[in-house]
Amino acid sequence: MTRVTIQDLRAARYCLAGVRPWFRRHGLDWQAFLDGGIDVETLRATGDALVEPVIMQAEAREAAQEMSNAEADDGR
């Protein structure tokens, strides 16, 4: 399950000053997000199209990590 992190917000070039109130408006815990990220499904459940670019960043990050891990495993 993909989790969106603060790094994904930054990579999508979102303004963090605007994201924090967005979390509050949608009843999401900002501090919990900072501590461990948030599930993609939780973000999609808000119905806000603005989450999609951030989700795409998270999925790309995870795919790159998986590829890197697979390459490391091949080298053993």
DSSP file (Angstrom, degrees, kcal/mol; ACC not computed):
  #  RESIDUE AA STRUCTURE BP1 BP2  ACC     N-H-->O    O-->H-N    N-H-->O    O-->H-N    TCO  KAPPA ALPHA  PHI   PSI    X-CA   Y-CA   Z-CA
    1    1 A M              0   0    0      0, 0.0     2,-0.2     0, 0.0    38,-0.0   0.000 360.0 360.0 360.0 128.5    0.0    0.0    0.0
    2    2 A T        -     0   0    0     37,-0.0    38,-2.1     1,-0.0     2,-0.4  -0.508 360.0-161.0 -76.6 136.9    1.4    3.3   -1.1
    3    3 A R  E     -A   39   0A   0     -2,-0.2     2,-0.4    36,-0.2    36,-0.2  -0.967  12.0-137.5-117.9 135.3    2.0    6.0    1.6
    4    4 A V  E     -A   38   0A   0     34,-3.2    34,-2.0    -2,-0.4     2,-0.2  -0.757  26.1-170.3 -88.9 135.1    2.4    9.7    0.7
    5    5 A T    >>  -     0   0    0     -2,-0.4     4,-1.5    32,-0.2     3,-0.7  -0.703  40.6 -99.0-119.6 172.3    5.1   11.4    2.7
    6    6 A I  H 3> S+     0   0    0     27,-0.3     4,-2.2     1,-0.2     5,-0.2   0.835 122.5  61.3 -59.4 -33.0    6.2   15.0    3.2
    7    7 A Q  H 3> S+     0   0    0      1,-0.2     4,-2.5     2,-0.2    -1,-0.2   0.862 100.9  53.2 -62.7 -35.1    8.9   14.4    0.6
    8    8 A D  H <> S+     0   0    0     -3,-0.7     4,-1.9     2,-0.2    -1,-0.2   0.890 107.1  51.0 -67.7 -39.1    6.2   13.6   -2.0
    9    9 A L  H  <>S+     0   0    0     -4,-1.5     5,-2.4     2,-0.2    -2,-0.2   0.927 112.5  46.6 -62.0 -43.9    4.5   16.9   -1.2
   10   10 A R  H ><5S+     0   0    0     -4,-2.2     3,-1.5     1,-0.2    -2,-0.2   0.912 110.2  52.5 -64.6 -42.0    7.8   18.7   -1.7
   11   11 A A  H 3<5S+     0   0    0     -4,-2.5    -1,-0.2     1,-0.3    -2,-0.2   0.839 108.1  51.1 -63.6 -32.6    8.6   16.8   -4.9
   12   12 A A  T 3<5S-     0   0    0     -4,-1.9    -1,-0.3    -5,-0.1    -2,-0.2   0.460 115.5-122.3 -81.8  -0.9    5.2   17.8   -6.3
   13   13 A R  T < 5 +     0   0    0     -3,-1.5     2,-0.3     1,-0.2    -3,-0.2   0.844  51.6 165.2  63.1  38.2    6.1   21.4   -5.4
   14   14 A Y      < -     0   0    0     -5,-2.4     2,-0.7    -6,-0.1    -1,-0.2  -0.624  44.2-112.1 -83.6 145.0    3.1   21.9   -3.1
   15   15 A C    >>  -     0   0    0     -2,-0.3     4,-1.6     1,-0.2     3,-1.1  -0.669  21.3-156.0 -77.6 114.4    3.2   24.9   -0.7
   16   16 A L  H 3> S+     0   0    0     -2,-0.7     4,-1.8     1,-0.3    -1,-0.2   0.812  91.6  63.3 -65.1 -28.7    3.4   23.4    2.8
   17   17 A A  H 34 S+     0   0    0      1,-0.2    -1,-0.3     2,-0.2    -2,-0.0   0.808 110.2  40.2 -64.7 -27.5    1.8   26.5    4.3
   18   18 A G  H <> S+     0   0    0     -3,-1.1     4,-1.3     2,-0.1    -2,-0.2   0.725 108.7  60.5 -89.5 -24.5   -1.3   25.7    2.3
   19   19 A V  H  X S+     0   0    0     -4,-1.6     4,-2.5     2,-0.2     5,-0.2   0.885  96.3  59.6 -72.6 -38.2   -1.2   21.9    2.8
   20   20 A R  H  X S+     0   0    0     -4,-1.8     4,-2.0     1,-0.2    -1,-0.2   0.938 108.1  43.6 -59.6 -48.7   -1.5   22.1    6.6
   21   21 A P  H  > S+     0   0    0      0, 0.0     4,-2.8     0, 0.0    -1,-0.2   0.858 110.1  58.5 -63.7 -31.6   -4.9   24.0    6.5
   22   22 A W  H  X S+     0   0    0     -4,-1.3     4,-1.6     2,-0.2    -2,-0.2   0.925 105.6  49.1 -60.6 -44.2   -6.0   21.5    3.8
   23   23 A F  H  <>S+     0   0    0     -4,-2.5     5,-3.0     1,-0.2     3,-0.2   0.933 111.5  49.1 -59.1 -46.2   -5.3   18.7    6.2
   24   24 A R  H ><5S+     0   0    0     -4,-2.0     3,-1.5     1,-0.2    -2,-0.2   0.916 108.5  53.0 -61.7 -44.0   -7.3   20.4    8.9
   25   25 A R  H 3<5S+     0   0    0     -4,-2.8    -1,-0.2     1,-0.3    -2,-0.2   0.819 112.3  45.9 -61.1 -30.7  -10.3   21.1    6.5
   26   26 A H  T 3<5S-     0   0    0     -4,-1.6    -1,-0.3    -3,-0.2    -2,-0.2   0.312 116.6-112.3 -97.1   8.7  -10.4   17.4    5.6
   27   27 A G  T < 5 +     0   0    0     -3,-1.5     2,-0.3     1,-0.2    -3,-0.2   0.784  68.3 144.3  69.9  27.6  -10.1   16.2    9.2
   28   28 A L      < -     0   0    0     -5,-3.0     2,-0.8    -6,-0.2    -1,-0.2  -0.771  55.1-115.3-103.3 147.0   -6.7   14.7    8.7
   29   29 A D     >  -     0   0    0     -2,-0.3     4,-1.9     1,-0.2     5,-0.1  -0.701  22.6-167.6 -85.8 108.1   -3.9   14.7   11.4
   30   30 A W  H  > S+     0   0    0     -2,-0.8     4,-2.5     1,-0.2     5,-0.2   0.914  87.2  49.6 -61.4 -46.1   -1.0   16.8   10.1
   31   31 A Q  H  > S+     0   0    0      1,-0.2     4,-2.3     2,-0.2    -1,-0.2   0.901 109.6  50.7 -65.0 -40.5    1.4   15.6   12.8
   32   32 A A  H  > S+     0   0    0      2,-0.2     4,-2.3     1,-0.2     5,-0.4   0.895 110.2  51.9 -62.2 -38.6    0.6   11.9   12.2
   33   33 A F  H  X S+     0   0    0     -4,-1.9     4,-2.9     1,-0.2   -27,-0.3   0.939 109.8  47.8 -61.6 -47.1    1.2   12.6    8.5
   34   34 A L  H  < S+     0   0    0     -4,-2.5    -2,-0.2     1,-0.2    -1,-0.2   0.882 114.2  48.5 -60.8 -37.8    4.6   14.2    9.3
   35   35 A D  H  < S-     0   0    0     -4,-2.3    -1,-0.2    -5,-0.2    -2,-0.2   0.859 138.2  -6.6 -72.7 -36.7    5.5   11.2   11.5
   36   36 A G  H  < S-     0   0    0     -4,-2.3    -3,-0.2     1,-0.3    -2,-0.2   0.367  92.6-114.8-146.9   8.9    4.5    8.4    9.2
   37   37 A G     <  -     0   0    0     -4,-2.9     2,-0.3    -5,-0.4    -1,-0.3  -0.272  34.1 -91.2  80.9-173.7    2.9    9.6    6.0
   38   38 A I  E     -A    4   0A   0    -34,-2.0   -34,-3.2    -4,-0.1     2,-0.0  -0.997  34.3-101.7-144.2 143.2   -0.7    8.8    4.9
   39   39 A D  E  >  -A    3   0A   0     -2,-0.3     4,-1.6   -36,-0.2     3,-0.4  -0.349  25.3-128.5 -65.0 142.1   -2.3    6.1    2.9
   40   40 A V  H  > S+     0   0    0    -38,-2.1     4,-2.8     1,-0.2     5,-0.2   0.883 109.1  58.3 -55.8 -41.3   -3.2    6.9   -0.7
   41   41 A E  H  > S+     0   0    0    -39,-0.3     4,-1.9     1,-0.2    -1,-0.2   0.864 102.5  53.3 -61.6 -36.6   -6.7    5.6   -0.1
   42   42 A T  H  4 S+     0   0    0     -3,-0.4     4,-0.4     2,-0.2    -1,-0.2   0.914 111.3  45.8 -64.9 -42.5   -7.2    8.1    2.7
   43   43 A L  H >< S+     0   0    0     -4,-1.6     3,-1.5     1,-0.2     5,-0.5   0.930 112.0  50.5 -66.1 -44.6   -6.2   11.0    0.4
   44   44 A R  H >< S+     0   0    0     -4,-2.8     3,-1.9     1,-0.3    -1,-0.2   0.849  99.6  66.3 -62.0 -33.0   -8.4    9.8   -2.5
   45   45 A A  T 3< S+     0   0    0     -4,-1.9    -1,-0.3     1,-0.3    -2,-0.2   0.677  86.7  70.3 -64.4 -16.2  -11.3    9.5   -0.1
   46   46 A T  T <  S-     0   0    0     -3,-1.5    -1,-0.3    -4,-0.4    -2,-0.2   0.747  98.5-137.4 -70.4 -21.7  -11.3   13.3    0.3
   47   47 A G    <   +     0   0    0     -3,-1.9     2,-0.6    -4,-0.3    -2,-0.1   0.565  56.3 138.5  76.1   7.9  -12.5   13.6   -3.3
   48   48 A D    >   -     0   0    0     -5,-0.5     3,-1.7     1,-0.1     4,-0.3  -0.777  48.9-151.7 -92.0 121.3  -10.1   16.4   -4.0
   49   49 A A  T >  S+     0   0    0     -2,-0.6     3,-1.4     1,-0.3    -1,-0.1   0.697  87.9  78.5 -64.3 -18.8   -8.3   16.2   -7.3
   50   50 A L  T 3> S+     0   0    0      1,-0.3     4,-0.5     2,-0.1    -1,-0.3   0.678  82.7  65.7 -65.4 -15.7   -5.3   18.1   -5.9
   51   51 A V  H <> S+     0   0    0     -3,-1.7     4,-2.4     1,-0.2    -1,-0.3   0.753  82.6  77.5 -77.0 -22.3   -4.2   14.8   -4.2
   52   52 A E  H <> S+     0   0    0     -3,-1.4     4,-2.5    -4,-0.3     5,-0.2   0.888  90.4  49.8 -61.5 -44.4   -3.5   13.1   -7.6
   53   53 A P  H  > S+     0   0    0      0, 0.0     4,-1.7     0, 0.0    -1,-0.2   0.887 113.5  48.0 -61.1 -35.3   -0.1   14.8   -8.4
   54   54 A V  H  X S+     0   0    0     -4,-0.5     4,-2.3    -3,-0.2    -2,-0.2   0.898 110.4  51.0 -70.7 -39.8    1.2   14.0   -4.9
   55   55 A I  H  X S+     0   0    0     -4,-2.4     4,-2.7     1,-0.2     5,-0.2   0.908 107.8  53.3 -62.6 -41.6    0.0   10.4   -5.2
   56   56 A M  H  X S+     0   0    0     -4,-2.5     4,-2.2     1,-0.2    -1,-0.2   0.890 108.3  50.5 -61.1 -38.9    1.8   10.1   -8.5
   57   57 A Q  H  X S+     0   0    0     -4,-1.7     4,-2.5     2,-0.2    -2,-0.2   0.925 111.0  48.6 -62.8 -45.0    5.0   11.3   -6.8
   58   58 A A  H  X S+     0   0    0     -4,-2.3     4,-2.5     1,-0.2    -2,-0.2   0.912 112.0  48.3 -63.1 -43.3    4.6    8.7   -4.1
   59   59 A E  H  X S+     0   0    0     -4,-2.7     4,-2.3     1,-0.2    -1,-0.2   0.892 112.3  48.9 -65.6 -38.8    4.0    5.9   -6.5
   60   60 A A  H  X S+     0   0    0     -4,-2.2     4,-2.3    -5,-0.2    -2,-0.2   0.899 111.1  50.6 -66.1 -40.2    7.0    7.0   -8.6
   61   61 A R  H  X S+     0   0    0     -4,-2.5     4,-2.2     2,-0.2    -2,-0.2   0.932 112.3  46.3 -62.6 -45.9    9.2    7.1   -5.5
   62   62 A E  H  X S+     0   0    0     -4,-2.5     4,-2.5     1,-0.2    -2,-0.2   0.888 111.4  51.8 -66.0 -38.5    8.1    3.6   -4.4
   63   63 A A  H  X S+     0   0    0     -4,-2.3     4,-2.2     2,-0.2    -1,-0.2   0.907 110.3  49.0 -63.7 -41.1    8.7    2.2   -7.9
   64   64 A A  H  X S+     0   0    0     -4,-2.3     4,-2.3     2,-0.2    -2,-0.2   0.892 111.1  50.1 -65.2 -39.2   12.2    3.7   -7.9
   65   65 A Q  H  X S+     0   0    0     -4,-2.2     4,-2.5     2,-0.2    -2,-0.2   0.911 110.5  49.5 -65.1 -42.0   12.9    2.2   -4.5
   66   66 A E  H  X S+     0   0    0     -4,-2.5     4,-2.3     2,-0.2    -2,-0.2   0.900 111.5  49.1 -63.6 -40.3   11.6   -1.2   -5.6
   67   67 A M  H  X S+     0   0    0     -4,-2.2     4,-2.3     2,-0.2    -2,-0.2   0.908 111.5  49.3 -65.6 -41.5   13.8   -1.0   -8.7
   68   68 A S  H  X S+     0   0    0     -4,-2.3     4,-2.1     1,-0.2    -2,-0.2   0.904 111.5  49.1 -63.9 -41.7   16.8    0.0   -6.7
   69   69 A N  H  X S+     0   0    0     -4,-2.5     4,-2.3     2,-0.2    -2,-0.2   0.897 110.6  50.6 -64.7 -40.3   16.2   -2.9   -4.2
   70   70 A A  H  X S+     0   0    0     -4,-2.3     4,-2.0     2,-0.2    -2,-0.2   0.896 110.3  49.6 -65.1 -40.2   15.8   -5.4   -7.1
   71   71 A E  H  X S+     0   0    0     -4,-2.3     4,-1.1     2,-0.2    -1,-0.2   0.888 110.4  50.5 -65.6 -38.2   19.1   -4.2   -8.6
   72   72 A A  H  < S+     0   0    0     -4,-2.1     3,-0.3     1,-0.2     4,-0.2   0.898 109.7  50.6 -65.8 -39.7   20.8   -4.6   -5.2
   73   73 A D  H >< S+     0   0    0     -4,-2.3     3,-1.3     1,-0.2    -2,-0.2   0.868 106.2  55.7 -65.3 -36.2   19.5   -8.1   -4.9
   74   74 A D  H 3< S+     0   0    0     -4,-2.0    -1,-0.2     1,-0.3    -2,-0.2   0.782 101.3  59.6 -65.9 -26.5   20.8   -9.0   -8.4
   75   75 A G  T 3<        0   0    0     -4,-1.1    -1,-0.3    -3,-0.3    -2,-0.2   0.492 360.0 360.0 -82.5  -2.6   24.3   -7.9   -7.3
   76   76 A R    <         0   0    0     -3,-1.3    -1,-0.2    -4,-0.2    -2,-0.1   0.472 360.0 360.0 -83.1 360.0   24.5  -10.4   -4.5
